[in-house]
């Protein structure tokens, strides 16, 4: 269905940090903007692990995309899957319907990487969207509920063993949050067991955790994890993951009812379907203006893009980078319309942080390195500012801060289909039947087919 309006049509696929900031930056431009996402909400992904560990509810870190763009008169939001891109014909296919574009911004993020062992996803869910976070939360809480009723000591130990695979920022944050939950919150809730005796292990294949940070900060993070009771296992590879736990290459088995995958990401199916050059993990290789080589009107940004900026810096897959890229490509489009040159993207590194727990974190901002309470306060301030500035709901953030600092509240709810009768058989029954899709990525084939729904014409 061809567009008929005079204004150039900018189609944005993905409502994450990059896509949404590109749309907002085009608010006063003489263009029509259509943003397409497979979910109806923008997700503040850096705090997703707190939903998984029952510190926050989903509504605390997600906001409807339509509400964000409701006052932007040139923007339209569509809920749907982009199942194909015709680069030559300048057209995308949304749930089987064609939609023409003049400019296309692809910001569909990344998906989980199980390194060729997709069967592990059934036993070790990853953390990319709200569905996966709630699956992890349910599995964790059901393990404690089953352990409360379990009389066999070995079975109880297995139920109270939590394994996080991957020593990056997500893995470290998850392991620290699990340990704090058991030690400070759940310890008050149960009578027949002591949740503080639960075992949390962080498994990293490499020689150290948080390899993106300097060695001194990596060592500090490990010390802070150890102080919470987390066992850090480094330099060991594993052979398999099943409903009973993890088996290492040397044959040792680690019985565990809950295994979490935080070991890496890869490009989405949509990136592979474009027919352009990809890097080794499936990200789209783009030019210094974030455009696809040979297709100057098509941009790829965020986690799906492999970008080296004008200073020779490989841009990391972080939310600040995606925000900067989204705003940059909006300026490129405006420049094209006004006959100005685009220029090249330059990444402004605002620092890298990872939180281990309350009053425990590490941070690197330029040459400045921080750890412990000071780093945690910096991390807290940055995330509060991001959320307040984005959602403009100070009261929500105040409630969240009070809960996070005082341990007084939490979202320890089991809302899935699992029934009480399934609890004694906790581990096998808790595994999801299939991997879940990455939030914000409008990619066909990444999730089960959605029920049919009537949609208005796209053009």
DRENDO-1510 file (C-alpha; in Angstrom, 1 decimal, always signed):
<recs>
REC; n; res; u; v; w
REC; 1; UNK; +0.0; +0.0; +0.0 .
REC; 2; UNK; +1.9; +3.1; -1.2 .
REC; 3; UNK; +1.9; +6.2; +0.9 .
REC; 4; UNK; +0.1; +9.2; -0.6 .
REC; 5; UNK; +1.1; +12.1; +1.7 .
REC; 6; UNK; +3.6; +14.6; +0.5 .
REC; 7; UNK; +5.9; +14.4; +3.6 .
REC; 8; UNK; +8.7; +11.8; +3.5 .
REC; 9; UNK; +7.7; +8.7; +5.4 .
REC; 10; UNK; +10.2; +7.5; +8.1 .
REC; 11; UNK; +9.5; +4.0; +9.3 .
REC; 12; UNK; +11.2; +2.9; +12.5 .
REC; 13; UNK; +11.3; -0.8; +13.5 .
REC; 14; UNK; +11.7; -1.3; +17.2 .
REC; 15; UNK; +10.6; +0.8; +20.2 .
REC; 16; UNK; +13.7; +0.4; +22.3 .
REC; 17; UNK; +16.1; +3.2; +23.3 .
REC; 18; UNK; +17.4; +3.8; +19.8 .
REC; 19; UNK; +14.1; +3.7; +17.9 .
REC; 20; UNK; +12.1; +5.7; +20.4 .
REC; 21; UNK; +14.7; +8.4; +20.6 .
REC; 22; UNK; +14.9; +8.6; +16.8 .
REC; 23; UNK; +11.1; +9.1; +16.7 .
REC; 24; UNK; +11.2; +11.8; +19.4 .
REC; 25; UNK; +14.0; +13.6; +17.7 .
REC; 26; UNK; +11.9; +13.8; +14.5 .
REC; 27; UNK; +9.0; +15.4; +16.4 .
REC; 28; UNK; +9.3; +18.8; +14.7 .
REC; 29; UNK; +10.5; +17.5; +11.3 .
REC; 30; UNK; +8.5; +17.8; +8.1 .
REC; 31; UNK; +8.1; +14.0; +7.9 .
REC; 32; UNK; +5.6; +11.3; +8.9 .
REC; 33; UNK; +6.9; +8.8; +11.4 .
REC; 34; UNK; +5.6; +5.2; +11.8 .
REC; 35; UNK; +7.1; +3.3; +14.7 .
REC; 36; UNK; +6.5; -0.5; +14.7 .
REC; 37; UNK; +7.1; -2.8; +17.6 .
REC; 38; UNK; +5.9; -6.3; +18.5 .
REC; 39; UNK; +5.1; -5.2; +22.0 .
REC; 40; UNK; +3.1; -2.1; +23.0 .
REC; 41; UNK; +5.7; -0.9; +25.6 .
REC; 42; UNK; +9.1; +0.6; +25.8 .
REC; 43; UNK; +11.2; -1.3; +28.4 .
REC; 44; UNK; +13.9; +0.2; +30.6 .
REC; 45; UNK; +16.1; -2.9; +30.1 .
REC; 46; UNK; +18.9; -2.0; +32.5 .
REC; 47; UNK; +16.5; -2.6; +35.4 .
REC; 48; UNK; +15.0; -5.8; +34.0 .
REC; 49; UNK; +16.9; -8.0; +36.3 .
REC; 50; UNK; +15.1; -6.4; +39.3 .
REC; 51; UNK; +11.8; -7.6; +37.9 .
REC; 52; UNK; +13.3; -11.1; +37.6 .
REC; 53; UNK; +14.4; -11.0; +41.2 .
REC; 54; UNK; +11.1; -9.6; +42.5 .
REC; 55; UNK; +12.4; -6.1; +43.5 .
REC; 56; UNK; +10.3; -4.3; +41.0 .
REC; 57; UNK; +7.0; -4.9; +39.1 .
REC; 58; UNK; +6.9; -4.8; +35.3 .
REC; 59; UNK; +5.0; -1.5; +35.4 .
REC; 60; UNK; +7.9; +0.2; +37.2 .
REC; 61; UNK; +10.2; -0.2; +34.2 .
REC; 62; UNK; +7.9; -0.2; +31.2 .
REC; 63; UNK; +5.7; +2.5; +29.6 .
REC; 64; UNK; +3.3; +2.2; +26.7 .
REC; 65; UNK; +4.9; +3.5; +23.5 .
REC; 66; UNK; +1.7; +5.2; +22.5 .
REC; 67; UNK; +1.7; +7.3; +25.6 .
REC; 68; UNK; +5.3; +8.5; +25.0 .
REC; 69; UNK; +4.4; +9.6; +21.5 .
REC; 70; UNK; +0.8; +10.7; +22.1 .
REC; 71; UNK; +1.6; +14.4; +21.8 .
REC; 72; UNK; +3.8; +14.0; +18.7 .
REC; 73; UNK; +1.4; +14.7; +15.9 .
REC; 74; UNK; +3.5; +13.4; +13.1 .
REC; 75; UNK; +4.0; +10.0; +14.8 .
REC; 76; UNK; +2.0; +6.8; +14.4 .
REC; 77; UNK; +2.5; +3.6; +16.4 .
REC; 78; UNK; +1.8; +0.1; +15.0 .
REC; 79; UNK; +1.8; -3.1; +17.0 .
REC; 80; UNK; +3.1; -5.9; +14.7 .
REC; 81; UNK; +5.9; -8.0; +13.4 .
REC; 82; UNK; +8.1; -6.9; +10.5 .
REC; 83; UNK; +8.5; -10.1; +8.6 .
REC; 84; UNK; +10.6; -8.7; +5.7 .
REC; 85; UNK; +12.4; -5.8; +4.2 .
REC; 86; UNK; +12.6; -5.0; +0.5 .
REC; 87; UNK; +15.6; -2.7; +0.3 .
REC; 88; UNK; +15.3; -2.2; -3.5 .
REC; 89; UNK; +11.6; -1.5; -3.4 .
REC; 90; UNK; +11.8; +0.6; -0.2 .
REC; 91; UNK; +9.1; -1.5; +1.5 .
REC; 92; UNK; +8.7; -3.4; +4.8 .
REC; 93; UNK; +6.2; -6.2; +5.4 .
REC; 94; UNK; +4.2; -5.9; +8.6 .
REC; 95; UNK; +2.1; -9.0; +9.5 .
REC; 96; UNK; +1.8; -9.7; +5.7 .
REC; 97; UNK; +0.9; -6.1; +4.8 .
REC; 98; UNK; +3.3; -3.9; +2.8 .
REC; 99; UNK; +4.3; -0.5; +4.0 .
REC; 100; UNK; +6.4; +1.9; +1.9 .
REC; 101; UNK; +9.1; +4.1; +3.3 .
REC; 102; UNK; +11.4; +6.9; +2.3 .
REC; 103; UNK; +13.7; +6.4; +5.2 .
REC; 104; UNK; +14.0; +3.2; +7.3 .
REC; 105; UNK; +15.5; +3.0; +10.8 .
REC; 106; UNK; +16.1; -0.6; +12.0 .
REC; 107; UNK; +16.5; -0.8; +15.8 .
REC; 108; UNK; +15.3; -4.3; +16.6 .
REC; 109; UNK; +18.0; -5.1; +19.2 .
REC; 110; UNK; +19.6; -8.5; +19.6 .
REC; 111; UNK; +18.4; -12.0; +20.7 .
REC; 112; UNK; +19.9; -14.6; +23.1 .
REC; 113; UNK; +22.9; -16.6; +22.0 .
REC; 114; UNK; +23.1; -20.2; +23.2 .
REC; 115; UNK; +26.1; -20.9; +20.9 .
REC; 116; UNK; +24.4; -23.6; +18.9 .
REC; 117; UNK; +22.6; -25.2; +21.8 .
REC; 118; UNK; +19.1; -23.8; +21.5 .
REC; 119; UNK; +17.8; -26.8; +23.6 .
REC; 120; UNK; +19.4; -25.2; +26.6 .
REC; 121; UNK; +16.9; -22.3; +26.5 .
REC; 122; UNK; +14.2; -24.7; +27.9 .
REC; 123; UNK; +16.2; -25.2; +31.1 .
REC; 124; UNK; +18.1; -21.9; +31.3 .
REC; 125; UNK; +16.0; -18.9; +30.4 .
REC; 126; UNK; +17.8; -15.7; +29.5 .
REC; 127; UNK; +16.8; -12.1; +30.3 .
REC; 128; UNK; +15.9; -9.9; +27.4 .
REC; 129; UNK; +12.2; -9.0; +27.9 .
REC; 130; UNK; +9.4; -8.9; +30.5 .
REC; 131; UNK; +8.1; -12.4; +29.7 .
REC; 132; UNK; +11.6; -13.9; +30.4 .
REC; 133; UNK; +11.9; -11.8; +33.6 .
REC; 134; UNK; +8.6; -13.1; +34.9 .
REC; 135; UNK; +9.5; -16.7; +34.0 .
REC; 136; UNK; +12.7; -16.4; +36.0 .
REC; 137; UNK; +10.8; -14.8; +38.9 .
REC; 138; UNK; +8.3; -17.6; +38.9 .
REC; 139; UNK; +10.9; -20.3; +38.7 .
REC; 140; UNK; +12.9; -18.8; +41.6 .
REC; 141; UNK; +9.9; -18.3; +43.9 .
REC; 142; UNK; +8.5; -21.7; +43.1 .
REC; 143; UNK; +11.8; -23.3; +44.0 .
REC; 144; UNK; +11.6; -21.7; +47.5 .
REC; 145; UNK; +8.0; -22.8; +47.9 .
REC; 146; UNK; +8.9; -26.4; +46.9 .
REC; 147; UNK; +11.9; -26.3; +49.3 .
REC; 148; UNK; +9.6; -25.3; +52.1 .
REC; 149; UNK; +7.7; -28.6; +51.7 .
REC; 150; UNK; +10.7; -30.8; +50.8 .
REC; 151; UNK; +11.9; -33.1; +53.5 .
REC; 152; UNK; +14.8; -34.7; +51.7 .
REC; 153; UNK; +18.0; -32.7; +52.4 .
REC; 154; UNK; +19.6; -33.4; +49.0 .
REC; 155; UNK; +16.5; -32.4; +47.1 .
REC; 156; UNK; +16.2; -29.3; +49.2 .
REC; 157; UNK; +19.8; -28.3; +48.5 .
REC; 158; UNK; +19.1; -28.6; +44.8 .
REC; 159; UNK; +16.0; -26.5; +45.0 .
REC; 160; UNK; +17.9; -23.8; +46.8 .
REC; 161; UNK; +20.8; -23.8; +44.3 .
REC; 162; UNK; +20.8; -21.0; +41.7 .
REC; 163; UNK; +23.3; -20.9; +38.9 .
REC; 164; UNK; +23.9; -17.8; +36.7 .
REC; 165; UNK; +25.9; -18.5; +33.6 .
REC; 166; UNK; +27.8; -15.6; +32.2 .
REC; 167; UNK; +30.0; -13.1; +34.1 .
REC; 168; UNK; +29.1; -10.0; +32.2 .
REC; 169; UNK; +27.1; -7.1; +33.8 .
REC; 170; UNK; +23.7; -8.9; +33.5 .
REC; 171; UNK; +25.1; -12.1; +35.1 .
REC; 172; UNK; +26.8; -10.2; +37.9 .
REC; 173; UNK; +23.7; -8.1; +38.7 .
REC; 174; UNK; +21.5; -11.2; +38.7 .
REC; 175; UNK; +23.8; -13.2; +41.0 .
REC; 176; UNK; +24.0; -10.3; +43.5 .
REC; 177; UNK; +20.3; -9.7; +43.4 .
REC; 178; UNK; +19.6; -13.4; +44.0 .
REC; 179; UNK; +21.9; -13.5; +47.0 .
REC; 180; UNK; +20.4; -10.4; +48.5 .
REC; 181; UNK; +16.8; -11.7; +48.0 .
REC; 182; UNK; +17.6; -14.9; +49.9 .
REC; 183; UNK; +19.6; -13.2; +52.7 .
REC; 184; UNK; +17.5; -10.1; +53.5 .
REC; 185; UNK; +14.0; -10.6; +52.2 .
REC; 186; UNK; +12.9; -14.3; +51.9 .
REC; 187; UNK; +14.7; -15.2; +55.1 .
REC; 188; UNK; +11.8; -13.5; +56.9 .
REC; 189; UNK; +9.1; -15.3; +54.9 .
REC; 190; UNK; +9.7; -19.0; +55.5 .
REC; 191; UNK; +9.5; -21.2; +58.6 .
REC; 192; UNK; +10.6; -24.7; +57.6 .
REC; 193; UNK; +13.8; -23.6; +55.9 .
REC; 194; UNK; +16.5; -21.0; +56.0 .
REC; 195; UNK; +16.6; -19.2; +52.6 .
REC; 196; UNK; +19.9; -17.5; +53.6 .
REC; 197; UNK; +21.5; -20.9; +53.3 .
REC; 198; UNK; +20.7; -21.0; +49.6 .
REC; 199; UNK; +23.6; -21.3; +47.2 .
REC; 200; UNK; +24.2; -18.8; +44.4 .
REC; 201; UNK; +26.9; -19.5; +41.8 .
REC; 202; UNK; +28.1; -17.3; +39.0 .
REC; 203; UNK; +29.9; -19.3; +36.2 .
REC; 204; UNK; +32.2; -17.5; +33.8 .
REC; 205; UNK; +34.1; -19.3; +31.1 .
REC; 206; UNK; +36.8; -16.7; +30.9 .
REC; 207; UNK; +39.6; -15.9; +33.4 .
REC; 208; UNK; +37.7; -13.1; +35.1 .
REC; 209; UNK; +34.2; -11.6; +35.4 .
REC; 210; UNK; +33.3; -8.2; +33.9 .
REC; 211; UNK; +36.0; -8.4; +31.2 .
REC; 212; UNK; +34.9; -5.0; +29.7 .
REC; 213; UNK; +36.1; -3.4; +32.9 .
REC; 214; UNK; +39.7; -2.9; +34.1 .
REC; 215; UNK; +41.2; -5.8; +36.1 .
REC; 216; UNK; +41.1; -3.9; +39.3 .
REC; 217; UNK; +37.4; -3.2; +39.1 .
REC; 218; UNK; +36.7; -6.8; +38.0 .
REC; 219; UNK; +38.6; -8.0; +41.1 .
REC; 220; UNK; +36.6; -5.5; +43.3 .
REC; 221; UNK; +33.3; -6.8; +41.9 .
REC; 222; UNK; +34.3; -10.4; +42.6 .
REC; 223; UNK; +35.1; -9.4; +46.2 .
REC; 224; UNK; +31.8; -7.7; +46.6 .
REC; 225; UNK; +29.9; -10.7; +45.2 .
REC; 226; UNK; +31.8; -13.0; +47.6 .
REC; 227; UNK; +30.8; -10.8; +50.5 .
REC; 228; UNK; +27.2; -11.4; +49.6 .
REC; 229; UNK; +27.8; -15.2; +49.6 .
REC; 230; UNK; +28.0; -15.7; +45.8 .
REC; 231; UNK; +30.4; -18.4; +44.7 .
REC; 232; UNK; +32.3; -17.3; +41.6 .
REC; 233; UNK; +33.5; -20.1; +39.2 .
REC; 234; UNK; +35.9; -19.0; +36.5 .
REC; 235; UNK; +37.6; -20.7; +33.6 .
REC; 236; UNK; +35.4; -23.7; +33.5 .
REC; 237; UNK; +33.3; -24.9; +30.5 .
REC; 238; UNK; +30.2; -26.9; +30.7 .
REC; 239; UNK; +28.9; -29.8; +28.6 .
REC; 240; UNK; +25.2; -29.7; +29.1 .
REC; 241; UNK; +22.2; -28.0; +30.9 .
REC; 242; UNK; +19.1; -30.0; +31.8 .
REC; 243; UNK; +16.3; -30.1; +34.3 .
REC; 244; UNK; +18.7; -31.4; +37.0 .
REC; 245; UNK; +21.3; -28.6; +36.6 .
REC; 246; UNK; +24.6; -28.1; +34.9 .
REC; 247; UNK; +27.3; -30.6; +33.8 .
REC; 248; UNK; +30.9; -29.4; +33.3 .
REC; 249; UNK; +33.3; -30.7; +30.7 .
REC; 250; UNK; +35.2; -32.7; +33.3 .
REC; 251; UNK; +32.0; -34.6; +34.1 .
REC; 252; UNK; +31.2; -32.9; +37.4 .
REC; 253; UNK; +27.5; -32.2; +37.9 .
REC; 254; UNK; +26.1; -29.2; +39.7 .
REC; 255; UNK; +22.5; -30.0; +40.8 .
REC; 256; UNK; +20.3; -26.9; +40.6 .
REC; 257; UNK; +16.6; -26.2; +40.1 .
REC; 258; UNK; +17.2; -22.7; +38.7 .
REC; 259; UNK; +19.7; -21.9; +35.9 .
REC; 260; UNK; +19.8; -18.5; +34.3 .
REC; 261; UNK; +21.6; -17.8; +31.0 .
REC; 262; UNK; +23.5; -14.5; +30.7 .
REC; 263; UNK; +26.3; -15.5; +28.4 .
REC; 264; UNK; +25.8; -13.5; +25.3 .
REC; 265; UNK; +23.6; -12.2; +22.5 .
REC; 266; UNK; +23.5; -12.4; +18.7 .
REC; 267; UNK; +21.8; -10.8; +15.7 .
REC; 268; UNK; +18.1; -11.2; +15.1 .
REC; 269; UNK; +16.6; -13.2; +12.2 .
REC; 270; UNK; +15.7; -9.9; +10.6 .
REC; 271; UNK; +19.3; -8.8; +10.4 .
REC; 272; UNK; +20.1; -12.1; +8.6 .
REC; 273; UNK; +17.2; -11.6; +6.2 .
REC; 274; UNK; +18.5; -8.3; +5.0 .
REC; 275; UNK; +21.1; -9.9; +2.8 .
REC; 276; UNK; +23.9; -7.5; +3.9 .
REC; 277; UNK; +27.2; -8.1; +5.5 .
REC; 278; UNK; +27.1; -9.1; +9.2 .
REC; 279; UNK; +29.8; -9.5; +11.8 .
REC; 280; UNK; +30.6; -12.8; +13.6 .
REC; 281; UNK; +27.7; -12.5; +16.0 .
REC; 282; UNK; +25.2; -11.5; +13.4 .
REC; 283; UNK; +25.1; -7.7; +13.7 .
REC; 284; UNK; +24.7; -5.5; +10.7 .
REC; 285; UNK; +27.9; -3.8; +9.5 .
REC; 286; UNK; +27.0; -0.1; +9.0 .
REC; 287; UNK; +29.0; +2.9; +7.8 .
REC; 288; UNK; +30.1; +5.8; +10.0 .
REC; 289; UNK; +26.7; +7.5; +9.4 .
REC; 290; UNK; +24.9; +4.3; +10.7 .
REC; 291; UNK; +23.5; +3.6; +7.2 .
REC; 292; UNK; +23.7; +0.2; +5.3 .
REC; 293; UNK; +26.4; +0.2; +2.6 .
REC; 294; UNK; +24.7; +0.9; -0.7 .
REC; 295; UNK; +21.4; +1.9; +1.0 .
REC; 296; UNK; +21.9; +5.5; +2.4 .
REC; 297; UNK; +18.2; +5.8; +3.3 .
REC; 298; UNK; +18.3; +2.7; +5.6 .
REC; 299; UNK; +19.9; +2.9; +9.0 .
REC; 300; UNK; +20.7; +0.2; +11.6 .
REC; 301; UNK; +21.3; +1.3; +15.2 .
REC; 302; UNK; +21.6; -0.1; +18.7 .
REC; 303; UNK; +22.4; -3.7; +19.5 .
REC; 304; UNK; +21.7; -4.9; +15.9 .
REC; 305; UNK; +24.5; -2.7; +14.5 .
REC; 306; UNK; +28.2; -3.2; +14.3 .
REC; 307; UNK; +29.5; +0.4; +14.2 .
REC; 308; UNK; +33.0; +1.9; +14.4 .
REC; 309; UNK; +32.7; +5.7; +14.9 .
REC; 310; UNK; +34.8; +8.4; +13.3 .
REC; 311; UNK; +37.3; +8.1; +16.1 .
REC; 312; UNK; +37.9; +4.5; +15.5 .
REC; 313; UNK; +35.9; +3.4; +18.5 .
REC; 314; UNK; +33.8; +0.2; +18.3 .
REC; 315; UNK; +30.5; +1.5; +19.7 .
REC; 316; UNK; +29.3; -0.8; +22.6 .
REC; 317; UNK; +25.8; -2.3; +22.8 .
REC; 318; UNK; +24.7; -0.1; +25.6 .
REC; 319; UNK; +21.6; +2.0; +26.1 .
REC; 320; UNK; +23.5; +5.4; +26.0 .
REC; 321; UNK; +25.0; +4.4; +22.7 .
REC; 322; UNK; +21.6; +3.5; +21.2 .
REC; 323; UNK; +20.1; +6.8; +22.4 .
REC; 324; UNK; +23.0; +8.7; +20.8 .
REC; 325; UNK; +22.6; +6.8; +17.5 .
REC; 326; UNK; +18.9; +7.3; +17.4 .
REC; 327; UNK; +19.3; +11.0; +17.7 .
REC; 328; UNK; +22.1; +11.1; +15.2 .
REC; 329; UNK; +20.2; +9.3; +12.4 .
REC; 330; UNK; +17.3; +11.7; +13.0 .
REC; 331; UNK; +19.7; +14.5; +12.3 .
REC; 332; UNK; +21.0; +12.7; +9.2 .
REC; 333; UNK; +17.5; +12.5; +7.8 .
REC; 334; UNK; +16.9; +16.2; +8.5 .
REC; 335; UNK; +20.2; +17.0; +6.9 .
REC; 336; UNK; +19.2; +15.0; +3.8 .
REC; 337; UNK; +15.9; +16.9; +3.5 .
REC; 338; UNK; +17.7; +20.2; +3.9 .
REC; 339; UNK; +20.6; +19.4; +1.6 .
REC; 340; UNK; +23.2; +19.3; +4.3 .
REC; 341; UNK; +26.0; +16.7; +4.6 .
REC; 342; UNK; +25.5; +14.0; +7.2 .
REC; 343; UNK; +28.8; +13.8; +9.0 .
REC; 344; UNK; +29.9; +10.8; +11.0 .
REC; 345; UNK; +28.8; +9.4; +14.3 .
REC; 346; UNK; +31.0; +10.0; +17.3 .
REC; 347; UNK; +30.3; +8.1; +20.5 .
REC; 348; UNK; +30.4; +10.0; +23.7 .
REC; 349; UNK; +31.3; +7.5; +26.4 .
REC; 350; UNK; +29.5; +8.6; +29.6 .
REC; 351; UNK; +30.9; +5.8; +31.6 .
REC; 352; UNK; +30.2; +2.1; +32.3 .
REC; 353; UNK; +28.6; +0.8; +35.5 .
REC; 354; UNK; +27.6; -2.5; +37.0 .
REC; 355; UNK; +25.7; -3.0; +40.3 .
REC; 356; UNK; +26.4; -6.0; +42.5 .
REC; 357; UNK; +23.8; -5.1; +45.2 .
REC; 358; UNK; +22.8; -2.4; +47.6 .
REC; 359; UNK; +25.9; -0.3; +48.4 .
REC; 360; UNK; +27.9; -2.5; +46.1 .
REC; 361; UNK; +28.8; -1.6; +42.5 .
REC; 362; UNK; +31.7; -0.7; +40.2 .
REC; 363; UNK; +31.9; +2.3; +37.8 .
REC; 364; UNK; +34.3; +3.6; +35.2 .
REC; 365; UNK; +33.8; +7.2; +34.0 .
REC; 366; UNK; +36.7; +8.3; +31.8 .
REC; 367; UNK; +39.8; +7.7; +33.9 .
REC; 368; UNK; +37.9; +7.8; +37.1 .
REC; 369; UNK; +37.3; +4.4; +38.7 .
REC; 370; UNK; +34.9; +3.8; +41.6 .
REC; 371; UNK; +33.7; +0.8; +43.6 .
REC; 372; UNK; +31.5; +0.1; +46.6 .
REC; 373; UNK; +29.1; +2.7; +48.0 .
REC; 374; UNK; +30.3; +5.6; +45.9 .
REC; 375; UNK; +29.9; +3.6; +42.7 .
REC; 376; UNK; +26.5; +2.4; +43.8 .
REC; 377; UNK; +25.2; +5.9; +44.5 .
REC; 378; UNK; +26.4; +7.0; +41.1 .
REC; 379; UNK; +24.6; +4.0; +39.5 .
REC; 380; UNK; +21.5; +4.8; +41.4 .
REC; 381; UNK; +21.5; +8.5; +40.4 .
REC; 382; UNK; +22.1; +7.7; +36.7 .
REC; 383; UNK; +19.2; +5.2; +36.6 .
REC; 384; UNK; +16.8; +7.4; +38.5 .
REC; 385; UNK; +17.5; +10.4; +36.2 .
REC; 386; UNK; +17.0; +8.2; +33.1 .
REC; 387; UNK; +13.6; +6.9; +34.4 .
REC; 388; UNK; +12.3; +10.3; +35.7 .
REC; 389; UNK; +13.4; +12.1; +32.6 .
REC; 390; UNK; +11.7; +9.5; +30.4 .
REC; 391; UNK; +8.5; +8.8; +32.3 .
REC; 392; UNK; +8.1; +12.1; +34.1 .
REC; 393; UNK; +6.6; +10.3; +37.2 .
REC; 394; UNK; +8.5; +11.3; +40.2 .
REC; 395; UNK; +6.1; +9.7; +42.6 .
REC; 396; UNK; +6.7; +6.3; +41.0 .
REC; 397; UNK; +10.4; +6.7; +41.3 .
REC; 398; UNK; +10.2; +7.8; +44.9 .
REC; 399; UNK; +8.2; +4.7; +45.8 .
REC; 400; UNK; +10.7; +2.5; +43.9 .
REC; 401; UNK; +13.7; +4.2; +45.7 .
REC; 402; UNK; +12.0; +3.6; +49.1 .
REC; 403; UNK; +11.4; +0.0; +48.4 .
REC; 404; UNK; +14.8; -0.6; +46.9 .
REC; 405; UNK; +16.7; +1.0; +49.8 .
REC; 406; UNK; +14.6; -0.2; +52.8 .
REC; 407; UNK; +13.7; -3.7; +51.6 .
REC; 408; UNK; +10.2; -2.9; +52.8 .
REC; 409; UNK; +8.3; -4.0; +49.6 .
REC; 410; UNK; +8.7; -6.3; +46.6 .
REC; 411; UNK; +6.9; -7.9; +43.8 .
REC; 412; UNK; +7.2; -11.5; +45.0 .
REC; 413; UNK; +4.1; -12.7; +43.1 .
REC; 414; UNK; +3.7; -16.0; +41.3 .
REC; 415; UNK; +1.3; -15.3; +38.5 .
REC; 416; UNK; +1.9; -18.1; +36.0 .
REC; 417; UNK; -0.2; -21.2; +35.3 .
REC; 418; UNK; +1.8; -23.4; +37.6 .
REC; 419; UNK; -0.5; -24.9; +40.4 .
REC; 420; UNK; +0.2; -25.8; +43.9 .
REC; 421; UNK; +0.1; -29.5; +43.1 .
REC; 422; UNK; +3.1; -29.1; +40.8 .
REC; 423; UNK; +5.3; -27.7; +43.6 .
REC; 424; UNK; +6.8; -30.9; +44.9 .
REC; 425; UNK; +8.1; -31.7; +41.4 .
REC; 426; UNK; +9.5; -28.2; +41.2 .
REC; 427; UNK; +12.5; -28.4; +38.9 .
REC; 428; UNK; +11.3; -30.2; +35.7 .
REC; 429; UNK; +7.9; -28.5; +35.8 .
REC; 430; UNK; +9.3; -25.1; +36.0 .
REC; 431; UNK; +11.1; -25.1; +32.7 .
REC; 432; UNK; +9.4; -23.1; +29.9 .
REC; 433; UNK; +8.5; -25.0; +26.9 .
REC; 434; UNK; +10.3; -22.8; +24.4 .
REC; 435; UNK; +12.6; -19.7; +24.3 .
REC; 436; UNK; +10.8; -16.4; +24.4 .
REC; 437; UNK; +11.5; -13.5; +22.1 .
REC; 438; UNK; +13.6; -10.4; +22.6 .
REC; 439; UNK; +11.5; -7.4; +23.6 .
REC; 440; UNK; +11.3; -4.6; +21.2 .
REC; 441; UNK; +12.5; -6.6; +18.2 .
REC; 442; UNK; +10.0; -6.8; +15.4 .
REC; 443; UNK; +11.2; -10.1; +14.0 .
REC; 444; UNK; +9.2; -12.9; +12.6 .
REC; 445; UNK; +9.9; -16.4; +13.8 .
REC; 446; UNK; +11.2; -15.2; +17.2 .
REC; 447; UNK; +8.0; -16.1; +19.0 .
REC; 448; UNK; +4.9; -18.3; +18.6 .
REC; 449; UNK; +2.3; -16.9; +16.2 .
REC; 450; UNK; +0.1; -14.3; +17.8 .
REC; 451; UNK; -3.7; -14.7; +17.5 .
REC; 452; UNK; -5.1; -12.9; +14.5 .
REC; 453; UNK; -6.3; -9.4; +15.0 .
REC; 454; UNK; -7.9; -6.8; +12.8 .
REC; 455; UNK; -5.7; -3.9; +11.9 .
REC; 456; UNK; -6.4; -0.7; +10.0 .
REC; 457; UNK; -4.6; -0.2; +6.6 .
REC; 458; UNK; -0.9; +0.6; +7.0 .
REC; 459; UNK; -0.6; +3.2; +4.3 .
</recs>
